[in-house]
Amino acid sequence: MGVVVPFEDKHPDKHASIKRLVSLVASDMERVNAMILSRTGSEVTMIPEVANHLISSGGKRLRPMLTLATAGLSGYEGDGHVKLAASVEFMHTATLLHDDVVDESDMRRGKIAARIKWGNEASVLVGDFLLGQAFRMMVEVGSLRALDILSAAATVIAEGEVMQLAAAKNTETTEDEYLAVIRGKTAELFAAACEVGPVIANRPKAEQAACRSYGMNLGIAFQLVDDALDYGGKAATLGKNVGDDFREGKITLPVVLSFRRGTDEERAFWKRVLEQGDITDADLEQAIAIMRRHRALEDTVERARHYGAMARDALALFPKSPMKQALLDAVDFCIARAY
């Protein structure tokens, strides 16, 4: 049962979309999708079955689109961006397969999770297969620097996941500690996806750093909005059940803020439901009521707007162009999901 929390209206465009971005990278995305299909092929039947279950389940493919877009922004004219974009999507898909096992999730993108259908072992192993294929494509591109960026990102993402595991059910987690988790587990792949575009185009270091900063801040904003939506969204928007983070005992920013600002009685509630896992049917409603009382959801979205503004500023050194505008639109889109 979804509980919709209306966030305070401070955003100028609730109808922000990535249509411009989708349109500008459409022909390249067709090539990326064809490559994804060809690279999930295997004589081991279960591999394409599990991989395509998730890959074909309607994700927005935002991360590979960002790789294509930043390559376009940088004037890149080769073919390497297509393989790097496919690599980015494979890395993302692999982390989702692994995450669902760690989180014991039942749903992903509105469908039954692969681990429920094929088991935890298959989900982990197919995730490993996709990572292997991602690195093969990176090597084929022939850019040692791009390979370095994406392989380093794979390490940081794994560190972020382990950090999240350490923070799970720990109500003492600070906002800084939580932001460190999401920089690793979510924002790092956005940053790497955006950085490799200007890298393969051999653009100046300042432009590479600007695209990386754009991706990092966009990724943080994206995750913070997701955190708010878990308590204030609708299942159709999330592609998973509302309250999944709560039921899984995840410490996210709305919880961190509510715990810090709460009364002793409210803190005891968070300890009971998150640390001890003692959750009743009525507890999600109570959690949302506490968050409302302390403006935790609104302030989480406010933090997202702050990082969104930094993402926009990062692109300031690029001249005006349709691709730059499409990347700016993507920031508005990520934040407008909160409404």
N, C-alpha and C positions, 0 to 999 in steps of 0.2 A: 504494500500500500504506500504510494508516494505521498509525501507531505510537501506541498509547494510553498516555499517561503519567498514572498515577493521582496526582491532586493530594492533598496532605495534607488530611484531613477536619477542617476547623475551622468549617464552615458548618452552621448548625442545620437547614437545610431544603433537601435536595437535590431535593425535589419541588416547589419553589416554582413558581408558575404565574401567568399573567396572566389566568386565567379570570374573575376578578372584574371586572377592567378591561374585558375583551372583552364581558362581559355588560352592564355598566353603559352602555357606549357603543354597543351593538349597533344600536339603531334609527337613531342618527345615522350610524353607519358604513355602513348600507345606503344612506343618502342620499349619503354621500361616494363610495361605490363607483359609484352611478348617475351621479354627476357626473363621476367619472374616465372612465367609459365614454363619456359624451356629449362630453366635452372632448377625447378622443383622436380623435374623428371628423374626417375630412378627405377631400376629393375626391382627394387624392393617396394612392393605395392603400397605398403602402409605409409611410406614417406610422402609421396604426392597426395595421398588421401588426407593425412593429418595436416600437412602444410597448406593444401588448398582449402581445407575446411575453414581455416582462419584467414588466409590471404584473400579468399573470395567472399568474405563475409561483410563487405561493405565499409571498410575503414576508409577514411578520407584520403589516405596516402599523403598527408601533409608534409611529412619529413622528406620523402623523395622529391616532392614538388619544390620544396625549398632549395634542394641541391640544384635542380634544373634552373630555378629562377635566379639563384645567385650566380650560376655560370652564365646565364643570359645577361644579367646585370653587368657582368664583367667582360662581356663581348667574346666569350669563348666560342670557338667555331669547330671544335673537333667532335669526337664521339664518346670520349671518356666519361662525360657527365652522365650518360645513360647507364653505364655499368656502375658508376658510383652511386647513383640514385637507387638502382636495384639493390646494391649492397646495403645501403641505409635501410631500405624497407625490410630486407632479410634480417638485419640486426634487430630491428624493432620487433618483427614477428617472433624471432627467437626469444627475446626477452619477455614477450607476452606469454608464450608457451611455458617458459620457466616460471614466470610470476604466478600463473594460475595454479601451478603445482605447489609453490611455496605458500600462497595465500589460501589454498584449498577452495578456489573459486568454482562456482557452478555455471556461471554465465560469462560470455565474452562477446561484445558487439551484438547483443540481443540474441545470441545463439547459445546452445549448450556448449560448455567449454570442452576443448579437445580432450582434456584429461578425464572427463566424465565418460566420453564416448570410447576412447582408446586406452585409457589408463595413464597413470603418472609416468611410468617408465617410457612409454612411447612419446609422450609430450616432451620430456627432457631430451631424449635422443634425437628426435626430429628437430628440435631447437638447435642442438649441436650440429646437425647436418646443415641447417640453414646458415649458421655462423661460418662453417667451413666453406660453403659456396660463396658467401659474402667476401671472404678473404681471397678466394680464387679470382673473383672478378676484380677486386682492388689491385691485385698483382698484375692482371691483364692490362689494366689502364696504364701501368708503367710509371706512375708518379710516386716516387718514394715518399715524398712529403705527404701526399694524400693518404697513402697507406699508413704512415706514422700517425696522422691525425685520427683516422678511424680505428686503428688498432688500440691507440691510447684511450679512445672513447670507450671501447669495449671493456677495458680494464677499469676505468672510472665508473662505468655503469654497474659492473659487478660489485665494486666497493660500495656504491650507493645502496645497492640491494642488501648487502651485508649490514651496512649502517642502519638501514630501516629495520632489519631483523633484530638488531641490538636495541633499537628504540621501541620496538613493538611492545605494547602493553605497559610502557614506562611513562607514567603521567608526569614525571619530573622533567621530561624532555623540554628544552628551551626552544624559543623561536629560532635562534641562531643555529642550534643543532638540527632542527627540522629543515631549515633552508639548506643546510649542507647536504642533507639526505636528498632533497629534490634536485639540487644542482647536479648531483651525481646520477641519480637513477632516471631522471627525465630530461633535464635541461642540457646535459652533456651531449646527447645524441642530436638534439636540435642545433647546438653550437657547431658540432663537427659537420653535420649535414650542410650547414650554411658556409662553413669555412672552406670546404674543399672546392667549391665553385670558383672563387677567385684564385685559389692555389693552382688549379690546372690551367687557368687562363694566364698564369704568370703575372698577376697584378701586383702592385706594390704592397709591402707589408702592412701599411696603414689600411688598405682596403680589405686585406685578409682579416685583420684584427677587427675592423668594423663589422664585417659579416659575421664573424664569430660572436661578437658582443650582441649583435642583433638576435642571433639564434639562441644564445644563452638566456637573455632576458625574456624573449618570447616563450622559451620553454618553461621558465619559472612561472610566468604569468599563466600559461596554459595549465600547469599542474595546480596552481592555487585555485583557479576557477573550477577545475575538476573536484578539488577538495570541498569547495562550497556546494557544488552541485550534488555531492553524495548525500548531503543533508537537506538541500533545498531545491533539488531538481526533480525531473521525471525520468522514469526508467527508460522511456523511449529516447530521450536525449542522451542518457548515459551509456546505453547499450549494456547495462548491467543493472542489478537491483539497487534501488535507492536504499542507503543504509548499509551497503556491503562493507565499507570501511569500518563502520561502527561494529557490525557483527564479527568482523575479523580481528577486532581489537587494535586497529591501526590508529596510531597517534598522528593526526593531521593538524594543520594550522587552526581550524575552528576549535578543535579540542584543546590545543595548547593555550589559545586565548581564553577559552571558557574556564579552563582549570585555573589559570593565573588570576582571573578576575572574579572567580566564584567565592561563595561562602564556604565555610567548613563543611556544611551539609552537602553542598553541591560537589565539593572535592571528594567527599566520601562516596557520592554517587558514581563519579568517574572511576574511582579506584575499584569499586565493586564491579562495574560492568566491563571495564577495559583490562584491569590488572587481574581480577579474579575470574573474569568471563562469566559472571553470574547475571545473565540477561533475561529479562521477562519480555513478554509481548509489548508491554506498555512503555518500555524503556527508551525506544527510539523517539517516541513522541516527547518524552521528558527531556531527552538530550537536546532535541530541537528547541524546546521551550527555554532551556537554559541558555542555549546559543543566542536565541532571540533577545533574551533579557540582557545579555552582555554585548550585543551587536557583533558577535564573533563572525557571523557569515558576511555581513556587510563589510566588516573590516578586512576580512580575507580577500574579498573582491577589490577593496580599496588598495590593498597591497599589490594585487594583480595589475591594477591600473598603473601603479607606480612603475612596476617592471615593464609594462607595456610602453610607457612613455620613454623609458631608457632604450628599449628596442627601436622605437621610432627615431630617437636622437642619434643612434648609432649609424643610421643610414644617411645622415645629413651631409656627409662629404660626397655623396654620389649626386650627379646632376639629375635634374627632373627627367623622368622617362616613364613609359607605361609599366615597365617591369618594376621600377622602384615603387610606383603607386600601388601595384599589386601586392608587394611585400608589406607596404604600410596598411593596406586593407586587411591583410592576414592578421595583423596585430588587433585591429578592431574586431575582427571575426572571433578571435580567441576569447576576448573579454566579453563580447556581446552574448556568448553562450550562457552567461550567468543569468540572462533575463528570460 
